[in-house]
Amino acid sequence: MERLPYPFFVSDIDGTLLDDKRQISKANKNAITSFQKSGGVFTLATGRTYLEAKRFIEELEIQVPVILCNGAAMYDPVSNKQIPVKTFERQMILQLVEEWKKTIPPQVDIFVYGLDRVYGTKIGYVTQVSIDEGFEPEIISSFDKLPDIPYLKLVAIAEKEEMKAMLDWSKQRADEFPLDCILSSDEYFEILPSGISKGNAVLRLLESIHLQAGQAAAIGDHLNDLSMLEIVGLPAAVANAHPLVLQQAAVHVPPHHQDGVQHFIQHHLLP
């Protein structure tokens, strides 16, 4: 069997792997299967939780750890276990929520992600139209009701105009806290524990399977994908990607609804 130029390939899910119906196209699935059968190691790196990503993990028969919550957690399909990488304590979550209340419009939805459950106080219109299967938050009357458990991240969901308040907060105050901020889509603003990113998670995963970053390829579409595109040997972006992602990528492929992942595999990853 001819050797693969990049034996490890990691893909973002939303806006990259999925089509407009939030499904994996037959062409993308067949190409991933061909890569795996050729000896390649394939996995996913997503901002989703395990429950939100579960159907794709099973559909693609992934056998290596999957990167969840933008690197704050991993899921190992072999042991069927979720592994938190780094977390926030409840008190930090409450402090951040109080900070946000001073800054952001009331229509912004805030969600707090534990390992097995997501908490929120309401579900607005933007959230309703953007959520996918597996996102079933527990609605509580106040964030003071949060259980005393470790938390993976906070997410604010809002229209683009309202999102400006979150970005302004991150520029002015985020340095005061041990955290990293990322815009994972035009409507999703995320706060993660300091040092957590898809890129760092990819590096940990590669080390565990004894591969170098130069042997890896990655594809994505938004700012939360930049960290992994910066460290792999072959970074790619779908045509619908954020301008900064397109700038970082060495390879540009068709958009997510035109089988961009399949194009990347066939033209760049298979012998």
C-alpha positions as CSV (number, residue, x, y, z in Angstrom):
1,M,0.0,0.0,0.0
2,E,1.4,3.4,-1.0
3,R,2.2,5.6,2.0
4,L,-0.1,8.4,2.9
5,P,1.5,11.9,2.7
6,Y,-0.5,12.9,5.8
7,P,-1.5,9.9,7.9
8,F,-3.6,11.9,10.4
9,F,-6.6,14.1,9.4
10,V,-8.8,16.1,11.7
11,S,-12.0,17.9,10.6
12,D,-14.2,20.5,12.1
13,I,-17.9,19.6,12.0
14,D,-20.2,22.6,11.6
15,G,-19.7,24.7,8.5
16,T,-17.0,22.3,7.3
17,L,-18.0,18.6,7.3
18,L,-21.8,19.0,7.4
19,D,-24.0,20.2,4.5
20,D,-26.8,22.7,4.7
21,K,-29.1,20.1,6.2
22,R,-26.5,19.4,9.0
23,Q,-25.8,16.0,7.6
24,I,-22.6,14.3,6.4
25,S,-22.9,13.9,2.6
26,K,-22.4,10.5,1.0
27,A,-19.4,11.9,-0.9
28,N,-17.7,13.2,2.3
29,K,-18.4,9.9,4.2
30,N,-17.1,7.7,1.4
31,A,-13.9,9.8,1.1
32,I,-13.3,9.6,4.9
33,T,-13.9,5.8,4.7
34,S,-11.3,5.6,1.8
35,F,-8.8,7.5,3.9
36,Q,-9.3,5.2,6.9
37,K,-9.1,2.1,4.8
38,S,-5.8,3.4,3.3
39,G,-4.4,3.5,6.8
40,G,-5.2,7.0,7.7
41,V,-6.3,8.1,11.2
42,F,-9.3,10.3,11.1
43,T,-11.0,12.2,13.9
44,L,-13.2,15.3,14.6
45,A,-12.5,18.5,16.5
46,T,-15.6,20.4,17.4
47,G,-17.1,22.9,19.8
48,R,-20.0,20.5,20.3
49,T,-20.5,18.3,23.3
50,Y,-20.4,14.5,23.1
51,L,-24.2,14.3,22.9
52,E,-24.3,16.8,20.0
53,A,-21.4,15.0,18.2
54,K,-22.4,11.4,19.0
55,R,-24.3,10.6,15.8
56,F,-21.4,11.7,13.6
57,I,-18.8,9.8,15.7
58,E,-20.8,6.6,15.3
59,E,-21.7,7.3,11.6
60,L,-18.0,7.6,10.7
61,E,-16.9,4.7,13.0
62,I,-14.2,6.8,14.6
63,Q,-11.8,4.8,16.7
64,V,-9.5,7.4,18.1
65,P,-10.3,10.2,20.6
66,V,-12.5,13.0,19.4
67,I,-11.9,16.6,20.4
68,L,-15.0,18.2,22.1
69,C,-15.9,21.7,23.4
70,N,-13.0,23.2,21.4
71,G,-10.5,21.1,23.3
72,A,-11.9,21.3,26.8
73,A,-12.8,17.6,26.7
74,M,-12.1,14.5,24.8
75,Y,-14.2,11.4,24.0
76,D,-12.6,8.0,23.6
77,P,-14.8,5.7,21.5
78,V,-12.8,2.6,22.5
79,S,-13.4,3.0,26.2
80,N,-16.7,5.0,25.7
81,K,-15.5,7.6,28.2
82,Q,-15.4,11.4,28.2
83,I,-12.2,13.0,29.6
84,P,-12.2,16.6,30.8
85,V,-8.9,18.3,29.9
86,K,-9.3,21.5,31.9
87,T,-12.3,23.0,33.7
88,F,-13.7,26.1,35.5
89,E,-14.9,25.9,39.1
90,R,-18.5,27.0,39.8
91,Q,-17.4,30.2,41.5
92,M,-15.5,31.4,38.4
93,I,-18.6,30.7,36.3
94,L,-20.8,32.8,38.6
95,Q,-18.2,35.6,38.5
96,L,-18.1,35.6,34.7
97,V,-21.9,35.6,34.4
98,E,-22.1,38.6,36.7
99,E,-19.5,40.4,34.6
100,W,-21.5,39.7,31.5
101,K,-24.7,41.0,33.0
102,K,-23.1,44.4,33.2
103,T,-22.1,44.4,29.6
104,I,-24.3,42.4,27.3
105,P,-27.9,42.9,26.1
106,P,-30.5,40.9,27.9
107,Q,-31.6,39.1,24.8
108,V,-28.2,37.2,24.6
109,D,-28.5,33.6,25.6
110,I,-25.9,32.3,28.0
111,F,-25.2,28.6,28.4
112,V,-22.8,26.8,30.9
113,Y,-21.4,23.5,29.8
114,G,-20.7,20.7,32.3
115,L,-19.3,17.4,31.1
116,D,-22.7,15.7,30.8
117,R,-25.2,18.6,30.9
118,V,-25.7,22.2,29.6
119,Y,-27.4,24.8,31.8
120,G,-29.2,28.0,30.8
121,T,-31.9,30.4,32.0
122,K,-33.7,30.8,28.6
123,I,-33.6,29.8,25.0
124,G,-34.1,32.7,22.6
125,Y,-34.8,32.8,18.9
126,V,-31.2,32.7,17.6
127,T,-30.5,29.6,19.8
128,Q,-33.7,27.9,18.6
129,V,-32.8,28.2,14.9
130,S,-29.1,27.2,15.4
131,I,-29.3,24.2,17.8
132,D,-29.0,20.7,16.5
133,E,-29.8,17.2,17.8
134,G,-28.3,16.5,21.2
135,F,-28.4,20.1,22.5
136,E,-31.0,19.8,25.3
137,P,-30.0,22.3,28.0
138,E,-31.5,22.2,31.5
139,I,-33.3,25.5,32.1
140,I,-32.8,26.9,35.6
141,S,-34.3,30.0,37.2
142,S,-30.9,31.5,37.9
143,F,-27.3,30.6,37.5
144,D,-27.1,30.7,41.3
145,K,-28.8,27.3,41.0
146,L,-25.8,25.7,39.2
147,P,-24.6,22.6,40.8
148,D,-21.1,22.6,42.3
149,I,-19.4,20.6,39.6
150,P,-16.5,21.3,37.1
151,Y,-17.5,23.3,34.0
152,L,-15.9,23.1,30.5
153,K,-17.0,26.4,29.0
154,L,-19.5,29.3,28.7
155,V,-21.2,30.2,25.5
156,A,-23.1,33.3,24.5
157,I,-25.5,33.0,21.6
158,A,-26.8,36.1,19.9
159,E,-27.2,38.0,16.6
160,K,-24.2,39.6,15.0
161,E,-25.0,43.1,16.2
162,E,-25.5,41.9,19.8
163,M,-22.3,39.9,19.6
164,K,-20.3,43.1,19.4
165,A,-20.8,43.6,23.2
166,M,-19.2,40.2,23.9
167,L,-16.2,41.0,21.7
168,D,-15.8,44.4,23.4
169,W,-15.9,42.7,26.8
170,S,-13.2,40.3,25.7
171,K,-10.9,43.1,24.5
172,Q,-11.4,45.2,27.7
173,R,-11.7,42.7,30.6
174,A,-10.8,39.1,29.5
175,D,-7.2,39.6,30.6
176,E,-8.3,39.9,34.2
177,F,-9.4,36.2,34.2
178,P,-7.7,32.9,33.6
179,L,-9.5,32.2,30.3
180,D,-9.4,32.3,26.6
181,C,-12.1,33.8,24.3
182,I,-13.0,32.6,20.9
183,L,-15.7,33.3,18.3
184,S,-16.6,29.9,17.0
185,S,-19.3,31.2,14.6
186,D,-20.9,34.5,13.8
187,E,-23.4,33.9,16.6
188,Y,-21.4,31.9,19.1
189,F,-18.9,33.5,21.5
190,E,-17.1,31.0,23.8
191,I,-15.1,31.3,27.0
192,L,-12.7,28.4,27.7
193,P,-10.1,27.7,30.5
194,S,-6.8,29.3,29.7
195,G,-4.7,27.3,27.3
196,I,-7.6,25.3,25.9
197,S,-7.9,25.1,22.1
198,K,-8.4,22.7,19.3
199,G,-4.7,23.1,18.4
200,N,-3.4,22.1,21.8
201,A,-5.8,19.2,21.8
202,V,-4.6,18.0,18.4
203,L,-1.0,18.2,19.7
204,R,-1.9,16.0,22.7
205,L,-3.7,13.5,20.5
206,L,-0.8,13.3,18.0
207,E,1.7,12.7,20.9
208,S,-0.5,9.8,22.2
209,I,-0.5,8.0,18.8
210,H,3.2,8.8,18.2
211,L,2.8,11.2,15.2
212,Q,4.3,14.6,14.6
213,A,2.3,17.7,13.8
214,G,3.9,17.8,10.3
215,Q,2.3,14.5,9.6
216,A,-1.2,15.9,10.2
217,A,-3.8,17.6,8.0
218,A,-6.7,19.7,9.3
219,I,-9.7,21.5,7.8
220,G,-12.0,24.1,9.2
221,D,-14.1,27.2,8.6
222,H,-14.0,29.6,11.6
223,L,-11.8,31.3,14.2
224,N,-11.9,28.4,16.6
225,D,-10.2,26.3,13.9
226,L,-7.2,28.6,13.5
227,S,-5.2,27.0,16.4
228,M,-5.2,23.6,14.8
229,L,-4.6,25.0,11.3
230,E,-1.5,26.8,12.6
231,I,0.2,23.6,13.8
232,V,-0.5,20.9,11.2
233,G,1.5,20.1,8.2
234,L,-1.3,20.7,5.7
235,P,-4.0,23.2,6.8
236,A,-7.1,23.5,4.6
237,A,-10.2,25.7,4.6
238,V,-13.6,25.4,2.9
239,A,-14.5,28.3,0.6
240,N,-17.2,29.5,3.0
241,A,-14.6,30.0,5.8
242,H,-13.8,33.2,7.7
243,P,-11.3,35.4,5.9
244,L,-8.6,34.8,8.6
245,V,-9.0,31.0,8.2
246,L,-8.7,31.3,4.4
247,Q,-5.5,33.3,5.0
248,Q,-4.1,30.6,7.2
249,A,-5.0,27.7,5.0
250,A,-2.5,26.3,2.5
251,V,-5.3,24.6,0.6
252,H,-8.8,26.0,-0.3
253,V,-11.6,23.6,-1.3
254,P,-15.2,23.9,-2.3
255,P,-17.7,25.1,0.4
256,H,-19.2,22.8,3.0
257,H,-22.4,22.2,1.1
258,Q,-20.4,21.1,-2.0
259,D,-18.4,18.3,-0.5
260,G,-15.3,20.3,0.4
261,V,-13.9,17.6,2.7
262,Q,-14.2,15.0,0.0
263,H,-12.4,17.3,-2.4
264,F,-9.6,17.8,0.1
265,I,-9.2,14.0,0.8
266,Q,-9.2,13.0,-2.9
267,H,-6.8,15.7,-4.1
268,H,-4.4,16.1,-1.2
269,L,-4.6,13.2,1.3
270,L,-4.9,10.0,-0.7
271,P,-1.9,8.7,-2.8
